[in-house]
Amino acid sequence: MQDLLFSLRAMRRNPAPAVVAILVLALGMGANTAMFSVVNAVLLNSAPLRSLRDPDRLVMLWEKNPAMMEMIANRMPPALANVRAWKEGAQSFEEIRAFLPMECSLAAASGEARPARVECGAIEQGFFPLLGVQPAVGRLFTPAEMKTTVLMSGAAYRARFGNDWNLTGKSLRVDGVDRAVIGVMPDAFALPGTYEGTEQKKPEVWLPLDLAAAQGEQALWGRSYSVYARLKRGTTLGKARAEMDVIAARLEKEHPDTNHGFGVNVYPVSEEDVGPELRQGILVLQAAVGFVLLIACANMANLLLARAVAREREIGIRLALGAQRSRIIRLMLTESLLLSFLGGLLGLLLAYWSLDLISALAPKDTHGFHELRLDPWVLLFTLGISIGTGVLFGLVPAWHAARRDLTEPMGRGGRTVGTGPQWLRNTMVAGEVALALVLLIGAGLMIRTLSHLMHVDPGFQPAHLLTLKIEGATVKDMGNRLLERVKQLPGVEVASISGSMPMQHVEQGNYRLEGDDPKSRELRMACRSAVSETFFQTMGIPVHYGRGFSRQETEAKTPGAIVVSETFAAVVWPHQDPLGRTVLLPTGGKEDSRLMVVGVVGDTRQMGPDSTVLPEIYTPSRQFTDFILAVRTRSDLGTTRAAMERAVWGIDPKQPLQPARAMEKVLYEWPANRRFYMAILASFAGLALTLAALGLYGVLSYVVNLRRSELGVRMALGATTRDILTLVLRQGLVLTLTGTAAGLAVSLLITRLMQSLLYGVKPLDPQTFAAVPAVLIVVALAACYLPARRAARVDAMLALRDE
């Protein structure tokens, strides 16, 4: 307590250094606390996993097929027929239950004029007990209620019914069917992410799913389910995977037409919730913010070293009067810990303020970023780094102060302070520069990555292009009628309808070529899109050879023409003319449909700007139940969007709609993860650069103060202002270049860890490695100039009089 009170009195007598140290530490600790809250919410303490029972035993079962596109090659939704076989034959699981993600129309049972289209989930009996979840209000389905009941999420229930939790008489119209609300799920419950955390399902309503009633080829072999299972106690993941491999091989032999090339993957739910790219990105940011803290701590250590040197005479007197060296070390450590704790408290406040900013910058479909909080684990982390910082970076100044020869400062009579461990201060400043350079290079690589992504040619023209998704159209020939209406809207240049749309809805299917063995089970796979005759013109996809479709071809009951992408033509008929060739597509009947290639169009990046370009085939059609309306307009997008919606409701007033989407915005949203990493990393790099510049400024200011008499002698002997400026700037430049060299060496190793986060730029990008050190050196020289200018203005007579 004595040491603590003494430290507080010392800070009150000379508050400026203490305030600077606390602010610097607060910046470093606040950034670390904020970033650790992300690590805690997304990686260590995921809210969806926290809401489940024994999440370590929960797994997801997927089908796999290397012939499929990269995103789904290892995570294909399984066919219902296979799910039934898994339930009958698998012995590694306590239960296996299916979940069908879907969208549905939602309205009040009395019938609203326009129902809303919302995210829904159809679940098997026992799905929620498998997860270990029960409704917060009400109860679960019974087998007799498959067609008459519905469950709701807490948020959706409050939006419809407020806080009246009496479920009696509460009902909804879901897809035109009135259903009684029998339960409300807890607010804390959320399904874990799927597809390695890239897809978050957040159903507003839950419907019963009767798998036993499903019949027919499409129902049994259409791949659309998500399947969850719980491992039996004592069963390892490896054993479950081995058993499912055996079952998959048997099913492939039993159903070669539908299961050829398909296997089974078993992934822990915790692995699905957060994918490797997101995990690596967060850990890279946590490491980066650790560098910021090291720089802040080095600044604090330099300040404490300077204070220790300034107090040499005081400490010498204490030792002369009998104080133990351990007592001096304890006194100095107390001051260091006090600064660190105060910095930690202020850092907590800064972290609290920054959580909303991080959530705003984070991708919208990643749940953990929007549930950040300063929970006990985060507070414990901040306490830990406060104690660690105070002890680790206060120990060296304390040891230096206690081990000095007590006669040396006494003999100087207080006229001039000692030089102290200048080499240590210089080493720490060079280290700050090195760490700042590493962060700046990382930020530079992410900025170049985002620049490349934003300039990738998606294969179509996104400007002035709107898309509107229509699902479950009940009006006959809805697409045809809507297309003709929309073409008449003011400002509309061209419009089309299609079954698929790049970056929104992509389908993949198999095809054959003439000459292929009809008995062969090897699959040729390509993306498939059914489109109207104006699709290529609307999307701005260039026709390289041949032509697009005619109106007659899109209205024909059986298509006879086909258009292929440039990559498809290059893969299937390299160095040959594809026009007039024949492609065979399965129809579900005994014979395949024969289509002749009439045109070759440009490639599109179906799964985002950084995705691999896949072969694609287009077939002509205007007959859709589910379709996407695309409109290219000269008018204001908001005006056209409203007109498109009115056109839909003019045909069917009860057709539920989601807002029309601008393709420029869709394209902008795809690299959301990388934009987040870039923004956070650039912020840390800017903070590190500022702290490193402050460190350089502080050390050189201290050196100028120490060498005041020497500088006075030099000026008295004829040194010019330019000579003094050069002398001080040279010292700062040496420290900067030393730190830059060390930072470049470290960056050559560390940037390789960012490989999966980069696109269009190599980890050792020469432009980044050349530009960033140049910027750092310029900033460092600016920080060095102020102490150098003060040194050049030293009055020689005053400096010598002090001696």
C-alpha positions in Angstrom: 0.0 0.0 0.0 2.9 2.3 0.7 4.4 1.7 -2.7 1.0 2.2 -4.3 0.4 5.5 -2.6 3.9 6.7 -3.4 3.4 5.8 -7.1 0.1 7.8 -7.2 1.9 10.8 -5.6 4.7 10.6 -8.1 2.2 10.5 -11.0 0.4 13.5 -9.6 3.6 15.5 -9.3 4.6 14.7 -12.9 1.4 13.5 -14.7 2.3 14.0 -18.3 4.5 10.8 -18.7 2.0 8.7 -16.8 -0.9 10.0 -18.9 1.0 9.2 -22.1 1.9 5.7 -20.9 -1.7 5.0 -19.8 -3.1 6.2 -23.2 -0.6 4.1 -25.2 -1.3 1.0 -23.1 -5.1 1.6 -23.4 -4.9 1.6 -27.1 -2.9 -1.6 -27.2 -5.0 -3.4 -24.5 -8.3 -2.1 -25.9 -7.5 -3.4 -29.4 -6.5 -6.8 -27.9 -9.6 -7.0 -25.7 -11.9 -6.1 -28.7 -10.3 -8.7 -30.9 -10.3 -11.3 -28.1 -14.1 -10.7 -27.8 -14.3 -11.8 -31.5 -12.2 -14.9 -30.8 -14.3 -15.7 -27.8 -17.7 -15.2 -29.5 -16.8 -17.0 -32.8 -14.1 -19.6 -32.0 -14.1 -20.4 -28.2 -17.7 -19.8 -27.1 -20.0 -19.9 -30.1 -23.6 -19.0 -29.2 -25.2 -21.6 -31.5 -23.0 -24.4 -30.0 -23.6 -23.1 -26.5 -27.3 -23.5 -27.0 -27.0 -27.2 -27.9 -26.6 -30.3 -25.6 -23.2 -31.9 -25.8 -22.2 -30.2 -29.0 -19.0 -32.3 -29.1 -21.0 -35.4 -30.1 -23.1 -33.7 -32.7 -22.1 -34.2 -36.4 -23.4 -33.4 -39.8 -23.7 -36.1 -42.5 -23.0 -34.9 -46.1 -22.6 -36.7 -49.4 -19.5 -36.1 -51.4 -18.6 -36.3 -55.1 -15.4 -34.9 -56.6 -17.1 -34.3 -59.9 -19.2 -31.5 -58.3 -18.3 -27.8 -58.1 -15.7 -27.0 -55.5 -18.1 -25.5 -52.9 -20.3 -28.6 -52.6 -17.9 -31.4 -53.7 -17.4 -32.4 -50.0 -20.8 -31.1 -48.7 -23.6 -32.3 -51.0 -27.1 -32.3 -49.4 -27.9 -36.1 -49.3 -30.7 -37.8 -51.1 -33.7 -38.9 -49.0 -33.4 -42.5 -50.1 -29.8 -42.6 -48.8 -30.8 -40.9 -45.5 -33.3 -43.7 -44.9 -30.6 -46.3 -45.5 -28.3 -44.5 -43.1 -30.9 -44.6 -40.4 -31.4 -48.3 -40.9 -27.8 -49.4 -41.2 -25.6 -47.0 -39.2 -24.7 -48.2 -35.7 -22.4 -45.3 -34.7 -25.2 -42.8 -33.9 -27.9 -42.5 -31.3 -30.1 -40.6 -33.7 -30.1 -39.3 -37.3 -32.5 -36.5 -38.1 -33.1 -34.4 -41.3 -33.7 -30.7 -41.7 -35.0 -29.1 -45.0 -34.0 -25.4 -45.4 -36.6 -23.6 -47.5 -38.5 -20.3 -48.0 -42.2 -20.0 -47.5 -44.9 -17.4 -47.6 -46.1 -16.2 -44.2 -49.3 -14.3 -43.4 -51.9 -14.0 -40.6 -54.5 -16.8 -40.7 -57.2 -14.2 -41.5 -55.3 -13.6 -44.8 -53.1 -10.6 -45.3 -53.2 -8.8 -48.7 -49.5 -9.7 -49.3 -47.8 -12.4 -47.4 -44.2 -12.1 -46.6 -41.5 -14.5 -47.9 -39.4 -15.7 -44.9 -36.8 -18.3 -44.1 -38.4 -21.6 -42.9 -37.1 -24.9 -41.7 -38.9 -28.3 -42.1 -37.8 -30.7 -39.5 -38.3 -34.4 -38.6 -40.0 -35.5 -35.4 -37.2 -35.6 -32.8 -35.0 -33.0 -34.5 -35.0 -30.6 -31.6 -34.5 -33.4 -28.9 -31.5 -34.5 -31.0 -30.0 -31.0 -30.6 -31.1 -30.9 -27.0 -33.4 -27.9 -27.4 -36.9 -27.3 -26.1 -39.3 -24.5 -26.9 -39.2 -21.6 -24.4 -43.0 -21.4 -24.6 -45.4 -24.2 -25.7 -44.4 -27.6 -26.9 -43.1 -29.6 -29.9 -45.0 -31.3 -32.7 -46.8 -34.6 -32.3 -47.2 -37.1 -35.2 -50.9 -36.3 -35.6 -50.1 -32.6 -36.1 -47.9 -32.7 -39.2 -50.2 -30.6 -41.4 -51.7 -28.3 -38.8 -49.1 -26.8 -36.5 -46.0 -24.5 -36.6 -43.2 -23.4 -34.3 -41.7 -19.9 -34.4 -38.5 -18.2 -33.5 -38.7 -15.7 -30.6 -38.0 -12.7 -32.8 -40.6 -13.7 -35.4 -43.2 -14.3 -32.7 -42.7 -10.9 -31.1 -42.8 -9.2 -34.5 -46.3 -10.8 -35.1 -47.8 -11.1 -31.6 -45.8 -8.8 -29.3 -45.1 -10.1 -25.8 -48.4 -11.9 -25.4 -47.1 -15.4 -24.7 -50.5 -17.1 -24.4 -50.5 -19.3 -27.5 -54.2 -20.1 -27.4 -55.8 -18.9 -30.7 -52.5 -17.9 -32.3 -52.2 -19.1 -35.8 -50.5 -18.3 -39.2 -51.0 -19.0 -42.8 -47.9 -20.7 -44.2 -47.8 -21.3 -47.9 -51.6 -20.9 -48.0 -52.3 -23.4 -45.2 -53.6 -22.2 -41.7 -51.5 -23.6 -38.9 -51.7 -23.2 -35.1 -48.7 -21.8 -33.3 -47.9 -24.4 -30.6 -44.4 -23.3 -29.5 -41.8 -20.5 -29.5 -38.1 -21.4 -29.6 -35.6 -19.8 -27.1 -33.9 -16.6 -28.2 -30.6 -18.1 -27.4 -31.1 -21.0 -29.9 -29.6 -20.7 -33.4 -28.5 -23.4 -35.8 -24.7 -23.6 -36.2 -23.3 -22.5 -39.5 -23.0 -24.9 -42.5 -20.6 -25.1 -45.4 -17.7 -24.3 -43.2 -19.5 -21.4 -41.6 -20.3 -19.7 -44.9 -24.0 -20.2 -44.6 -26.2 -19.3 -41.6 -29.7 -20.7 -41.5 -32.1 -18.5 -39.3 -35.6 -19.9 -39.8 -38.4 -17.7 -38.6 -40.9 -20.6 -38.6 -40.4 -24.4 -38.2 -42.7 -26.9 -39.9 -43.1 -30.6 -39.4 -41.4 -32.8 -42.0 -42.9 -36.2 -42.8 -40.1 -38.1 -44.6 -42.1 -41.4 -44.5 -44.7 -39.8 -46.8 -42.2 -38.8 -49.5 -42.6 -40.8 -52.7 -41.5 -40.5 -56.3 -38.1 -40.3 -58.1 -37.6 -36.6 -57.4 -38.6 -36.8 -53.7 -36.3 -39.8 -53.1 -33.2 -38.7 -55.1 -33.4 -34.9 -55.1 -30.5 -33.8 -52.9 -31.7 -31.0 -50.7 -31.6 -32.1 -47.0 -29.3 -31.1 -44.1 -28.7 -34.1 -41.9 -27.6 -34.0 -38.2 -26.7 -37.0 -36.0 -25.4 -37.6 -32.5 -22.5 -40.0 -31.9 -23.1 -42.7 -29.4 -21.0 -42.4 -26.2 -17.6 -43.9 -26.7 -17.9 -43.9 -30.5 -15.0 -42.0 -32.1 -15.4 -39.8 -35.2 -12.9 -42.1 -37.1 -15.1 -45.1 -36.4 -18.2 -43.4 -37.6 -16.5 -42.3 -40.7 -15.3 -45.8 -41.5 -18.8 -47.2 -41.0 -20.4 -44.6 -43.3 -17.7 -45.3 -46.0 -18.8 -48.9 -46.0 -22.5 -48.0 -46.2 -21.8 -45.5 -49.0 -20.0 -48.2 -51.0 -22.9 -50.6 -50.6 -25.4 -47.9 -51.7 -23.4 -47.1 -54.7 -23.6 -50.7 -55.8 -27.3 -51.0 -55.1 -28.2 -47.7 -56.9 -25.5 -47.1 -59.5 -27.6 -44.7 -61.6 -28.1 -42.2 -58.7 -25.2 -42.9 -56.4 -22.2 -43.4 -58.7 -19.2 -41.5 -57.4 -21.0 -40.5 -54.2 -19.6 -41.1 -50.8 -20.3 -39.8 -47.3 -18.5 -37.2 -45.2 -19.0 -36.9 -41.4 -18.0 -33.5 -39.9 -18.3 -32.3 -36.3 -20.9 -29.5 -36.0 -18.2 -27.4 -34.3 -16.1 -27.7 -37.5 -19.1 -26.8 -39.6 -19.9 -23.7 -37.5 -16.6 -22.0 -38.3 -14.6 -22.8 -41.4 -10.8 -22.8 -41.8 -10.7 -19.5 -43.7 -12.7 -17.7 -41.0 -10.7 -19.3 -38.2 -7.4 -18.4 -39.9 -8.5 -14.9 -40.6 -9.5 -14.3 -37.0 -6.3 -15.8 -35.6 -4.2 -13.7 -38.0 -6.0 -10.6 -36.7 -5.5 -11.7 -33.1 -1.8 -12.1 -33.8 -1.7 -8.7 -35.5 -3.3 -7.0 -32.5 -0.8 -8.8 -30.3 1.9 -6.9 -32.2 0.2 -3.7 -31.5 0.3 -4.5 -27.7 4.0 -5.3 -27.9 4.7 -1.9 -29.5 2.6 -0.2 -26.8 4.5 -2.1 -24.1 7.8 -1.2 -25.6 6.8 2.4 -25.4 5.9 2.0 -21.8 9.1 0.2 -21.0 11.1 3.0 -22.7 9.2 5.6 -20.6 9.9 3.6 -17.4 13.6 3.3 -18.3 13.8 7.0 -18.8 12.0 7.6 -15.4 14.4 5.1 -13.7 17.4 7.0 -15.1 15.9 10.3 -14.0 15.4 8.9 -10.5 19.0 7.5 -10.1 19.9 10.0 -7.4 16.7 9.3 -5.4 17.3 5.6 -5.7 21.0 6.0 -4.7 20.0 7.9 -1.6 17.4 5.1 -0.7 20.1 2.5 -1.1 22.6 4.5 0.9 20.0 4.8 3.7 19.7 1.0 3.8 17.0 0.1 1.4 17.2 -3.5 0.0 17.5 -3.8 -3.8 14.5 -6.1 -3.7 12.5 -3.3 -2.1 13.5 -0.9 -5.0 12.4 -3.5 -7.5 9.1 -3.9 -5.8 8.6 -0.1 -5.7 9.3 0.1 -9.5 7.1 -2.9 -10.3 4.2 -1.4 -8.3 4.4 1.7 -10.5 4.5 -0.4 -13.6 1.5 -2.5 -12.6 -0.4 0.6 -11.6 0.1 2.1 -15.1 -0.8 -1.2 -16.7 -4.0 -1.6 -14.6 -5.1 1.9 -15.4 -4.3 1.3 -19.1 -6.3 -1.9 -18.9 -9.4 -0.2 -17.4 -9.3 2.5 -20.1 -8.7 -0.2 -22.7 -11.9 -2.0 -21.5 -13.8 1.2 -22.2 -12.3 1.6 -25.6 -13.0 -2.1 -26.4 -16.7 -1.6 -25.3 -17.1 1.3 -27.7 -15.4 -0.6 -30.5 -17.6 -3.7 -30.4 -20.5 -2.0 -32.3 -18.0 -0.8 -34.9 -16.6 -4.4 -35.4 -20.2 -5.8 -35.7 -21.0 -3.1 -38.3 -17.9 -4.0 -40.4 -18.3 -7.8 -40.1 -20.1 -9.9 -42.7 -23.9 -9.9 -42.1 -24.2 -13.7 -42.3 -21.6 -14.6 -39.7 -23.5 -14.9 -36.4 -20.6 -14.6 -33.9 -19.6 -11.1 -35.0 -23.0 -9.7 -34.1 -23.0 -11.2 -30.5 -19.9 -9.5 -29.2 -19.8 -8.7 -25.5 -17.4 -8.2 -22.6 -18.2 -11.4 -20.7 -16.2 -12.8 -17.8 -13.7 -14.6 -20.1 -13.0 -11.3 -21.9 -12.5 -9.5 -18.6 -10.2 -12.2 -17.3 -8.2 -11.9 -20.6 -7.8 -8.2 -20.0 -6.8 -8.7 -16.4 -4.2 -11.3 -17.5 -2.6 -9.0 -20.1 -2.6 -6.1 -17.7 -0.7 -8.2 -15.1 1.6 -9.7 -17.7 2.4 -6.3 -19.3 3.0 -4.7 -15.9 5.4 -7.4 -14.8 7.2 -8.2 -18.0 7.8 -4.7 -19.2 8.3 -3.2 -15.8 10.9 -5.7 -14.7 13.8 -4.5 -16.8 13.5 -0.8 -15.7 13.1 -2.0 -12.1 16.2 -4.3 -12.3 18.2 -1.5 -14.0 17.3 0.9 -11.2 18.2 -1.5 -8.4 21.5 -2.8 -9.7 23.2 0.6 -10.4 26.2 1.6 -8.4 24.8 4.0 -5.8 28.0 6.1 -5.6 27.8 7.2 -9.3 24.6 9.2 -9.2 25.5 10.6 -5.8 28.9 11.8 -7.1 27.3 13.7 -9.9 25.4 15.8 -7.4 22.3 15.8 -9.6 23.8 18.0 -12.3 23.4 15.5 -15.2 21.4 12.2 -15.4 23.2 9.1 -16.5 22.9 7.7 -19.9 21.2 4.5 -18.8 20.8 1.4 -21.0 20.6 3.2 -24.4 21.2 0.0 -26.3 18.1 -1.5 -24.8 15.9 1.5 -25.7 17.3 1.5 -29.2 16.6 -2.2 -29.5 13.0 -1.8 -28.4 12.4 1.1 -30.8 13.9 -0.9 -33.7 11.6 -3.8 -32.6 8.6 -1.4 -32.7 9.5 -0.4 -36.3 9.8 -4.1 -37.3 6.4 -5.0 -35.9 4.8 -2.0 -37.4 6.3 -3.0 -40.8 4.9 -6.5 -40.5 1.4 -5.2 -39.9 1.7 -2.6 -42.7 2.7 -5.3 -45.2 -0.2 -7.5 -44.1 -2.6 -4.6 -44.5 -1.0 -3.8 -47.9 -1.5 -7.4 -49.1 -5.2 -7.3 -48.0 -5.8 -3.9 -49.7 -4.3 -5.3 -53.0 -6.4 -8.4 -52.6 -9.6 -6.4 -52.3 -8.6 -4.2 -55.2 -8.1 -7.3 -57.4 -11.5 -8.7 -56.3 -13.3 -5.4 -57.0 -11.8 -5.3 -60.5 -12.4 -8.9 -61.5 -14.6 -9.3 -64.6 -17.6 -11.3 -63.4 -18.5 -12.1 -67.0 -21.6 -9.9 -67.0 -22.4 -6.1 -66.6 -23.7 -5.5 -63.1 -24.3 -1.8 -63.5 -28.0 -0.8 -63.8 -29.1 -4.4 -63.4 -31.8 -5.5 -61.0 -32.9 -9.1 -60.1 -36.2 -10.2 -58.5 -36.7 -13.8 -57.3 -40.1 -15.3 -57.7 -40.7 -18.6 -55.9 -43.8 -20.8 -55.9 -45.7 -18.8 -58.5 -49.3 -19.9 -58.4 -50.5 -18.0 -61.5 -50.2 -20.0 -64.7 -47.6 -18.7 -67.1 -46.5 -16.1 -64.5 -43.0 -15.6 -65.9 -44.3 -14.9 -69.5 -46.9 -12.5 -68.4 -44.5 -10.7 -66.0 -41.8 -10.4 -68.6 -44.1 -8.7 -71.1 -45.4 -6.3 -68.4 -41.9 -5.3 -67.2 -40.7 -4.6 -70.7 -43.2 -1.8 -70.9 -42.0 -0.1 -67.8 -40.4 3.4 -68.3 -36.6 3.2 -68.5 -36.4 -0.5 -68.9 -34.0 -1.4 -71.7 -34.3 -5.1 -71.7 -35.6 -7.9 -69.3 -35.4 -11.6 -69.0 -36.3 -14.6 -66.8 -34.2 -17.5 -65.9 -34.0 -20.4 -63.5 -30.5 -19.5 -62.3 -28.4 -16.4 -61.8 -24.7 -15.9 -61.2 -23.8 -15.4 -57.5 -27.4 -15.9 -56.4 -28.7 -19.3 -57.5 -26.5 -21.8 -59.3 -27.5 -25.3 -60.4 -25.2 -28.1 -61.6 -26.1 -31.2 -63.5 -24.7 -33.9 -65.7 -24.6 -34.3 -69.4 -23.3 -36.7 -72.1 -21.8 -36.3 -75.6 -22.5 -38.3 -78.7 -20.2 -41.3 -78.7 -20.2 -41.7 -74.9 -21.0 -45.1 -73.6 -24.6 -45.0 -72.3 -23.7 -47.6 -69.7 -20.9 -45.6 -68.3 -21.4 -44.2 -64.8 -18.7 -41.5 -65.1 -20.3 -38.1 -64.8 -19.7 -35.1 -66.9 -20.8 -32.1 -64.8 -21.6 -28.5 -65.7 -23.5 -25.6 -64.4 -27.0 -25.5 -66.0 -29.3 -22.5 -66.6 -32.7 -22.4 -68.3 -33.1 -18.8 -69.7 -35.4 -16.7 -71.9 -34.2 -15.4 -75.3 -33.1 -12.0 -73.9 -31.1 -13.3 -71.0 -27.6 -12.7 -72.5 -28.5 -9.2 -73.6 -30.0 -8.4 -70.2 -27.0 -9.7 -68.3 -24.5 -8.2 -70.7 -22.9 -11.6 -71.4 -21.1 -11.4 -74.8 -22.0 -14.0 -77.5 -18.6 -14.9 -79.0 -19.7 -17.4 -81.7 -23.0 -18.2 -83.3 -26.2 -16.8 -81.7 -28.4 -16.8 -78.7 -31.9 -18.2 -78.5 -35.0 -17.2 -80.4 -38.5 -16.6 -79.0 -39.7 -19.8 -80.7 -37.0 -21.8 -79.0 -37.8 -20.6 -75.5 -41.5 -21.3 -76.0 -41.0 -24.8 -77.4 -42.1 -27.6 -75.1 -39.0 -29.6 -76.0 -35.8 -27.6 -76.4 -33.6 -28.4 -79.4 -30.9 -25.7 -79.1 -28.2 -25.2 -76.5 -25.7 -22.4 -75.8 -22.5 -23.2 -74.0 -19.9 -21.1 -72.2 -16.4 -20.5 -73.5 -14.9 -22.8 -70.8 -17.3 -25.5 -71.7 -16.3 -25.4 -75.4 -12.6 -25.3 -74.5 -12.9 -28.3 -72.1 -15.2 -30.5 -74.3 -14.0 -29.6 -77.9 -10.5 -28.0 -77.5 -9.3 -26.4 -80.7 -12.5 -27.4 -82.5 -15.6 -25.6 -83.7 -18.3 -26.3 -81.2 -21.2 -24.9 -83.3 -23.5 -27.7 -84.6 -22.2 -30.2 -82.0 -24.7 -32.3 -80.0 -25.1 -32.4 -76.2 -27.3 -34.9 -74.5 -29.1 -33.9 -71.3 -31.0 -36.3 -69.0 -34.8 -35.7 -68.9 -35.8 -38.2 -66.2 -37.1 -40.6 -68.8 -35.6 -43.4 -70.8 -34.0 -41.3 -73.4 -31.8 -38.2 -73.1 -32.8 -34.9 -74.8 -30.6 -34.1 -77.8 -29.6 -30.4 -78.2 -27.5 -28.7 -80.8 -25.0 -26.0 -79.9 -26.0 -22.8 -81.6 -23.8 -20.4 -79.7 -20.8 -19.8 -77.5 -21.0 -17.1 -74.8 -18.5 -15.6 -72.3 -17.8 -17.2 -69.0 -19.4 -16.0 -65.8 -18.0 -16.4 -62.3 -21.0 -18.3 -60.8 -19.8 -18.6 -57.2 -18.3 -15.1 -56.7 -15.4 -13.0 -58.1 -12.7 -15.3 -56.6 -14.3 -18.5 -57.7 -13.0 -20.9 -60.3 -14.8 -20.5 -63.7 -16.9 -23.6 -64.3 -18.2 -25.0 -67.6 -21.8 -23.8 -68.1 -24.6 -24.7 -70.5 -27.8 -22.7 -71.2 -31.1 -24.2 -72.4 -34.1 -22.1 -73.8 -37.2 -21.8 -71.7 -40.0 -19.4 -70.6 -41.8 -22.0 -68.4 -40.9 -21.6 -64.7 -42.6 -22.0 -61.4 -39.5 -20.6 -59.6 -37.5 -18.0 -61.6 -35.4 -14.9 -61.4 -36.5 -11.7 -63.2 -33.6 -9.6 -64.5 -34.1 -6.0 -65.6 -31.6 -3.6 -67.2 -32.8 0.0 -66.7 -31.8 3.5 -67.5 -34.0 4.9 -64.6 -33.3 5.2 -60.9 -32.9 1.7 -59.4 -35.3 2.5 -56.5 -38.0 3.6 -59.0 -37.5 0.6 -61.2 -37.5 -1.8 -58.1 -40.9 -0.4 -57.0 -42.3 -0.7 -60.5 -41.1 -4.4 -60.8 -42.9 -5.2 -57.5 -46.1 -3.5 -58.7 -46.0 -5.5 -61.9 -45.8 -8.7 -59.9 -48.7 -7.8 -57.7 -50.7 -6.6 -60.7 -50.7 -10.3 -61.8 -50.9 -11.9 -58.4 -51.7 -9.6 -55.4 -50.8 -12.3 -52.9 -47.4 -13.3 -54.4 -44.8 -13.0 -51.5 -41.7 -11.1 -52.6 -38.2 -10.3 -51.2 -36.8 -6.9 -52.3 -35.3 -6.8 -55.7 -31.5 -6.8 -55.6 -29.0 -4.6 -57.4 -26.3 -6.8 -59.0 -23.7 -4.2 -58.2 -24.5 -4.6 -54.5 -24.5 -8.4 -54.8 -21.0 -8.2 -56.4 -19.9 -5.8 -53.6 -21.1 -8.1 -50.9 -19.3 -11.2 -52.0 -15.8 -10.3 -50.6 -17.3 -9.1 -47.3 -15.0 -11.4 -45.3 -11.8 -10.0 -47.0 -13.1 -6.4 -46.7 -13.5 -7.0 -42.9 -10.0 -8.4 -42.6 -8.6 -5.5 -44.5 -10.4 -2.9 -42.5 -9.4 -4.4 -39.1 -5.8 -5.1 -40.2 -5.4 -1.7 -41.7 -6.7 -0.1 -38.5 -4.2 -2.1 -36.4 -1.4 -1.3 -38.9 -2.2 2.4 -38.7 -2.2 2.2 -34.9 1.1 0.4 -34.9 2.7 2.9 -37.2 1.5 5.8 -34.9 2.9 4.0 -31.8 6.2 3.2 -33.5 6.5 6.9 -34.6 5.8 8.0 -31.0 8.5 5.5 -29.8 11.0 7.0 -32.2 10.1 10.5 -31.2 10.3 9.7 -27.5 13.7 8.0 -27.7 15.2 10.8 -29.8 13.7 13.4 -27.5 15.3 11.7 -24.5 18.7 11.4 -26.3 18.6 15.1 -27.2 18.0 15.9 -23.6 20.8 13.7 -22.5 23.2 15.1 -25.0 22.3 18.7 -24.5 25.6 19.6 -23.1 27.5 17.8 -25.8 25.4 19.5 -28.5 26.2 22.9 -26.9 29.9 22.1 -27.0 29.6 21.1 -30.7 27.8 24.3 -31.5 30.4 26.4 -29.6 33.1 24.7 -31.6 31.4 25.7 -34.9 28.9 23.0 -35.7 26.0 24.4 -37.9 22.3 23.8 -37.5 22.5 21.4 -40.5 25.2 19.4 -38.7 23.1 19.0 -35.6 20.0 18.1 -37.6 22.0 15.5 -39.6 23.5 14.0 -36.4 20.1 13.4 -34.7 18.3 12.3 -37.9 21.1 9.9 -38.7 20.5 8.1 -35.3 16.8 7.9 -36.0 17.4 6.7 -39.5 19.7 4.0 -38.3 17.1 2.7 -35.9 14.4 2.9 -38.6 16.5 1.0 -41.2 17.5 -1.6 -38.6 13.8 -2.2 -37.7 12.8 -2.2 -41.4 15.4 -4.9 -42.2 14.2 -7.0 -39.3 10.5 -6.4 -40.2 11.1 -7.5 -43.8 12.8 -10.7 -42.7 9.9 -11.5 -40.4 7.3 -10.6 -43.1 8.9 -13.0 -45.5 8.0 -15.8 -43.2 4.7 -14.6 -41.7 2.9 -13.4 -44.8 2.9 -17.0 -46.1 0.3 -17.7 -43.3 -2.1 -15.3 -45.1 -2.1 -17.3 -48.4 -5.7 -18.5 -48.1 -6.9 -14.9 -47.4 -5.2 -13.4 -50.6 -6.5 -13.3 -54.1 -4.6 -12.1 -57.2 -1.5 -11.2 -55.1 1.3 -13.4 -53.8 2.4 -13.4 -50.1 5.8 -12.0 -51.3 4.2 -9.4 -53.5 7.2 -7.1 -54.7 5.0 -4.0 -55.0 3.8 -4.2 -51.4 7.3 -5.1 -50.1 8.7 -2.1 -51.9 6.0 0.5 -51.2 5.4 -0.2 -47.5 9.0 0.2 -46.2 9.2 3.5 -48.2 6.1 4.8 -46.5 7.3 3.7 -43.1 10.7 5.4 -43.5 9.1 8.7 -44.5 6.8 8.6 -41.5 9.7 7.7 -39.2 11.8 10.6 -40.5 8.9 12.9 -39.9 8.8 11.7 -36.3 12.6 12.2 -36.0 12.5 15.7 -37.4 10.9 17.4 -34.3 13.6 16.2 -31.8 16.3 17.0 -34.4 14.9 20.5 -34.9 14.8 21.1 -31.1 18.4 19.8 -30.9 19.5 22.3 -33.6 18.0 25.2 -31.5 20.0 24.4 -28.4 21.6 27.6 -26.9 25.3 26.7 -26.5 25.8 29.2 -23.6 22.8 27.8 -21.6 23.8 24.2 -22.3 27.4 24.9 -21.1 26.2 26.9 -18.1 24.3 23.8 -16.8 27.7 22.0 -16.5 
